[in-house]
Amino acid sequence: PGYWAWELAELELDGLSSDLRQEVQQVRVVILRLLRLWDNPAQPLAPEEARRLATLIFSGARTVAHLLSRPTKDADTIDWLAQVLAEMGDKHGLDL
């Protein structure tokens, strides 16, 4: 959705869960763009604009932190959980 390849490359997202990759990329690119606005000497920000921009940047950082804190749902984890549930079910005579 309108991101430059160099912006995405700059984020170095290797190793993230594939189901959250796009969401994290989108938020991080927006944060990167906001930081560039903040640091643009050709267009200094008024104090009120700086306050609003800081709020957006921190909100974006909080969103990325939330997305990264979610547990991954990779195949190995799902297989392990299924095996553990089956063992517990066998041990207690339950169909889990």
C-alpha positions in Angstrom: 0.0 0.0 0.0 2.3 2.7 -1.2 5.5 1.9 0.6 8.9 2.4 -0.9 11.1 -0.7 -1.2 13.9 1.1 0.6 11.6 1.9 3.5 10.7 -1.7 4.0 14.3 -2.8 3.6 15.3 -0.3 6.2 13.1 -2.0 8.8 14.9 -5.3 8.6 12.0 -7.5 9.6 13.6 -10.9 9.3 12.4 -13.4 11.9 8.9 -12.0 12.6 5.9 -14.2 12.6 4.4 -14.3 9.1 0.9 -13.6 10.3 1.9 -10.2 11.8 4.6 -9.2 9.3 2.4 -6.9 7.2 0.8 -5.2 10.2 4.2 -4.5 11.9 5.7 -3.3 8.6 2.8 -0.9 8.1 3.1 0.6 11.5 6.9 0.9 11.4 6.9 2.6 8.0 4.4 5.1 9.3 6.6 5.7 12.4 9.6 6.1 10.1 7.8 8.7 8.0 6.6 10.6 11.1 10.1 10.7 12.5 11.3 12.2 9.2 8.7 14.9 9.5 9.9 15.6 13.0 13.5 15.8 11.9 13.0 18.0 8.8 15.0 21.2 9.4 13.4 22.8 6.2 10.0 22.7 7.9 10.3 23.2 11.7 7.3 22.1 13.7 5.2 24.4 15.9 5.0 23.2 19.5 1.4 22.0 19.1 2.3 20.0 15.9 5.3 18.5 17.7 3.1 17.4 20.6 0.6 15.7 18.2 3.4 14.1 16.2 5.0 12.7 19.4 1.6 11.3 20.4 1.3 9.5 17.0 4.9 8.2 17.2 4.4 6.8 20.7 1.0 5.3 19.8 2.7 3.6 16.8 5.5 2.2 18.9 2.9 0.9 21.4 1.0 -0.8 18.5 4.2 -2.5 17.3 5.0 -3.6 20.9 1.5 -5.1 21.2 1.8 -7.0 17.9 5.2 -8.4 18.8 4.0 -9.5 22.2 1.4 -11.8 20.7 2.3 -15.5 20.7 3.2 -16.9 17.3 1.1 -19.7 15.8 3.6 -21.6 13.9 3.2 -25.2 12.9 5.8 -26.5 15.5 3.9 -24.8 18.4 0.5 -26.1 17.2 1.9 -29.7 16.8 3.5 -29.5 20.3 0.3 -28.3 21.9 -1.7 -31.1 20.2 0.7 -33.7 21.4 0.7 -32.4 25.0 -3.2 -32.3 25.0 -3.4 -35.8 23.6 -1.0 -37.1 26.4 -2.9 -35.3 29.1 -6.2 -36.7 27.7 -4.7 -40.2 27.7 -3.5 -39.8 31.2 -6.8 -38.6 32.6 -9.1 -40.6 30.3 -10.4 -37.5 28.4 -10.7 -36.8 24.7 -8.9 -33.5 24.3 
